[in-house]
């Protein structure tokens, strides 16, 4: 929000039994499932601390794009490339809709 320096980190999860893409499961159950899978590995990649400056804005900001959008887009792209992770255009709202489809009873209780 304040365009402050950040320390990007990438976590690459590998398991023959479970995908880390089960983001619609609440936190604790997701961690317990992950911890119970044998032969799973996590590789942590620490990227250098990133501080935006005028050179960054002049060379990466697109026309009509606000500074926070440039910052988010470029760092997301860097993390994707370093971690060899695919990018998705889905929004958090898409995730909520998917969760409603998977757990309709829970969704009705929340409304």
C-alpha positions, 0 to 999 in steps of 0.5 A: 500500500505504501510501496515499501520495500519487500522481501519476496519469497517463493515456496515450491511444494512437491508431493506425489500425493497432494497438490498445494493448489487446494487453496479452498481448504481452510488453513489448518486442515490444509497444513495438517494434510500437507504435513501428513504426506510422506516424501513431500518437499518444500524448496524455499527461495529467498529473493533480494529485498526489492526497493522501488525507485525512479528507474523502476517506474520509468522502465516498467510502468505501463500507461494508465497503470498506477504505481501499486499495479506496476509493483504488483505485476512486476514482482509477481512476474519475477516470482513466477519466473524464479519459481517456475510457477504458472501465473493465473488471472483468477481473482479472489472472488473466483476462489470464493465462487469455487468454494461455494460450489464445493461447500454449498451447505457451508455457503448457505450458513454464511449468507 
